[in-house]
Structure formats: C-alpha cells, structure tokens
Amino acid sequence: MSDVLLLRHGEIAELRLDNPAKLNALTVPMLQALDAHLDMIDRDPDIRFVLVSASASKAFCAGADITAWGDLSPAEFARVWVRQGHRIFDKLARLSKPTIAVLEAFAVGGGLELASACDIRVMSPKATIGMPEASVGIVPGWSGTQRLARLLPEAVLKEMVLFGRRITAERAFALGFAAEVADDAAAAAMEIVERALSSSPRATEVAKYMIHAAVGEDSSAMIEALGSGMTVATADKAEGVAAFRAKRKPVFRGE
C-alpha cells in the first residue's frame, strides 16, 4: 500500500501523506507515488481541485527521510535525489487544477517545500513552518530557496534557512503565506474548494496559467500554453489541419 493516498470527494482529489510512523518524512516510494498520482490527476477532466493533506496528527511532513538520502554519494544526491524531488514538486506547482495544502501540524524542510508548491495553504493555529536543513549539514534542495523566495519576504526566509527559526501559523497568515488559519484546517480547505466548484473550470485553469506567467512559475511554458489555447480554437487552425490532410494550400481568413 502506498504511503501517499489518492482519495476522491466528487470533483475534489485529495493527496494524503500516510507515513505517520516517520512523521510523513518523504521517501523515494512516496515521491514516486506522488509523481504517478499527479499525472493521473492532470489527465482526469472530472477532477476540479486538489487538496494535499497528511494523516499524522503531529506533522504535516517532517521533510525528506534522512535514511533515504543519508548514504548517497554527492553525485547521486544532486542528480537523483534533488533533481527528482524538484521535478515532482514542479509538477505539483504547475498542475492545471488549483491546489490547497492543508497544514494541521508542522511542515519543515521538504514538507514545507511540498506545501509551497501548492497554490494556497490553510493552516491550523498549532501548525508551524521551518527550514532546518543546515542543522544536518545540507541546504534546501526542492525549491526552498527559490519558490519560497517568491512567497515570503527575504528576511523571513533567511530567518528560517540561516537561523533555523520556525514561523507560527499566525505569522505565516500575516505574511500572506497562509490563506487562512482555522481550528479545523481540513474543513476550512474543503469549504474553499466547494465554493469554487461553481466557477468555470476552463477560466480557472487559464487564470492560473496567467498568474504563473506573471510570477515566473515556468513562465515560458505558461505563455505558450495560453497562446496555443487561443490559436487552437480558431477557424484558421481548422483550415490549416484540413488543408494538410487534403494536401492542398490553406486559405487563412484570420478567423
């Protein structure tokens, strides 16, 4: 059984970290399961929104499991562990469906990077966030100094990464990192997505692409996706395809 569960609630998918014995510390099988689930979610037109949650009451995610990377060579660590995690977290960040991370307990290191890859975050008052990598002799490897730099002020990020300080849910909300702080974070997140179900799926997807293009989240792909979406619906595109199939010269009308 996978330590990352994929649950369905109608049009809402939930990715739930389920490795409570290790405080949901991320392992290679968990990353692989997350990767596969994201591919399936992106292809499923019936899924509108995605929640990323955790089953452990003590932690959303304690980061990357040290036993998974502690004995890797420098080359393996950089080429395999870091790049694989980066690719999967980027896939989550660039998912066509809006995503919410539900933080009911602490999220540190890779766990915080996972939450940061979601569109918004809902936190419990007892939840905290931190980047403790330096305490075990490494640096953030899954966008902790890159994507997080767009979500938090520079001084706050340095406070976590350089000085090992944790940020409370109240402060994360004041900084704009958390969209909401609620005693029942899971229920609050579900309420947000249920209200959003009345919005246009296509408009929501395109709006996400537009925002990502503006903030630099894979902006080149987002711009091309937007442009391609505009042109593929035109009469000129239909004429171009028809002409190619008929082996004739197309007659474009700019429509």
HUSUL-V157219 format. One record per pair of residues at least 24 apart in sequence whose ideal C-beta (glycine too) atoms are under 10 Angstrom apart, sorted by the first residue. I is the first residue (numbers start at 1). J is the second residue. Records with the same first field share a line. If there is no record, write none. Layout:
I->J, J
//
This chain:
1->33
2->29, 30, 32, 33, 34, 36, 37
3->27, 29, 30, 33, 34, 55
4->29, 30, 31, 32, 33, 34, 35, 36, 37, 52, 54
5->33, 37, 53, 55
6->33, 34, 36, 37, 38, 40, 41, 50
7->51, 53
8->44, 46, 47
9->49, 51, 190, 193, 194
10->46, 47, 48, 49, 194, 197
11->44, 45, 46, 47, 48, 49, 97, 193, 194, 197, 201
12->47, 48, 49, 50, 51, 97, 100, 189, 190, 193, 194, 196, 197
13->37, 38, 40, 41, 44, 46, 47, 48, 49, 50, 51, 52, 97, 99
14->49, 50, 51, 52, 53, 100, 102, 186, 189, 190, 193
15->41, 50, 51, 52, 53, 54, 92, 99, 101, 114, 118
16->51, 52, 53, 54, 55, 102
17->52, 53, 54, 55, 56, 59, 60, 61, 111, 114
18->53, 54, 55, 56
19->54, 55, 56, 59, 61, 62, 65
20->54, 55, 56, 57, 58, 59
21->56
22->56, 59, 61, 62, 65, 66, 67, 68
23->54, 56, 58, 59, 60, 61, 62, 63, 65, 105, 106, 108, 111
24->53, 54, 55, 56, 58, 59, 60, 61, 62, 63, 65, 105, 107, 110, 111, 114
25->56, 59, 61, 62, 63, 64, 65, 66, 67, 68, 108, 109, 110, 111
26->61, 62, 63, 64, 65, 68, 69, 85, 88, 109, 110, 111, 113, 114, 142
27->64, 65, 67, 68, 69
28->64, 65, 68, 69, 80, 81, 84, 85
29->68
30->61, 64, 65, 68, 88
31->64, 68, 81, 84, 85, 87, 88, 89, 110, 114, 142
32->84, 88
33->88
34->85, 88, 89, 91, 92, 114
35->84, 85, 87, 88, 89, 91, 92
36->88
37->92
38->88, 89, 91, 92, 94, 95, 97, 99
39->91, 95
41->91, 92, 95, 96, 97, 99
42->91, 94, 95, 96, 97
43->96
44->97
45->96, 97, 201
46->201
47->95, 96, 97, 201
48->97, 98, 193, 196, 197, 199, 201, 204, 205
49->97, 98, 99, 100, 119, 189, 190, 192, 193, 194, 196, 197, 199, 201, 204
50->92, 95, 97, 98, 99, 100, 101, 118, 119, 193
51->99, 100, 101, 102, 118, 122, 186, 189, 190, 192, 193
52->92, 99, 100, 101, 102, 103, 114, 115, 117, 118, 121, 189
53->100, 101, 102, 103, 104, 122, 185, 186, 189, 190
54->101, 102, 103, 104, 105, 107, 111, 114, 115, 186
55->104
56->104, 105
57->104, 105, 126
58->104, 105, 106
59->103, 104, 105, 106, 107, 108, 111, 127
60->101, 102, 103, 104, 105, 106, 107, 108, 111, 112, 114, 115, 121, 123, 124, 127, 128, 129, 185
61->101, 103, 105, 106, 107, 108, 109, 110, 111, 112, 113, 114, 115
62->105, 106, 107, 108, 109, 110, 111, 132
63->106, 107, 108, 109, 110, 111, 112, 113, 114, 130, 131, 132, 133, 136, 140, 142, 144
64->109, 110, 111, 113, 114, 133, 136, 138, 141, 142
65->110
66->136, 138
69->110, 138, 141
70->136, 138
77->138, 141
78->141
81->141, 142
82->138, 139, 140, 141, 142
83->141, 142
84->142
85->110, 113, 114, 141, 142, 143
86->113, 141, 142, 143, 146, 147
87->142
88->114, 117, 142
89->113, 114, 116, 117, 118, 142, 143, 144, 147
90->117, 142, 143, 147, 217, 218
91->117
92->116, 117, 118, 119
93->117, 118, 119, 143, 147, 212, 217, 218
94->208, 209, 212, 217, 218, 221, 222, 225
95->119, 205, 208
96->201, 204, 205, 206, 208, 209, 225
97->193, 201, 204, 205, 208
98->192, 193, 196, 199, 204, 205, 207, 208
99->193, 208
100->179, 180, 185, 186, 188, 189, 190, 192, 193, 196
101->178, 179, 185, 189
102->127, 182, 184, 185, 186, 187, 188, 189, 190
103->127, 128, 129, 169, 172, 178, 181, 185, 186, 189
104->169, 182, 183, 184, 185, 186, 189
105->185
106->130, 166, 169
107->166, 172
108->132, 133, 160, 164, 166
109->133, 135, 136, 138, 140, 141, 142, 144
110->140, 141, 142, 143, 144
111->142
112->140, 142, 143, 144, 148, 160, 166, 167, 177
113->140, 141, 142, 143, 144, 145, 146, 147, 148
114->142, 143
115->148, 151, 177, 178
116->142, 143, 144, 146, 147, 148, 150, 151, 152, 177
117->142, 143, 147, 148, 217
119->179, 208, 211, 212
120->176, 177, 178, 179, 180, 189, 192
121->151, 169, 172, 173, 177, 178, 179, 180, 181, 185, 189
122->169, 173, 178, 179, 180, 181, 182, 184, 185, 186, 187, 188, 189, 190, 191, 192
123->168, 169, 170, 172, 173, 177, 178, 179, 180, 181, 182, 185, 188, 189
124->169, 178, 181, 182, 183, 184, 185, 186, 188
125->168, 169, 170, 173, 181, 182, 183, 185
126->168, 169, 181, 183, 185
127->167, 168, 169, 170, 172, 178, 181, 185
128->165, 166, 167, 168, 169, 171, 172
129->160, 166, 167, 168, 169, 171, 172, 177, 178
130->159, 160, 161, 164, 165, 166, 167
131->157, 158, 159, 160, 161, 162, 163, 164, 165, 166, 167
132->160, 161, 164, 165, 166
133->160, 161, 164
134->160, 161, 162, 163, 164
135->164
146->216
147->215, 216, 217
148->177
150->215, 216, 217
151->175, 176, 177, 215
152->176, 177
153->177
202->229
205->229
206->230
//
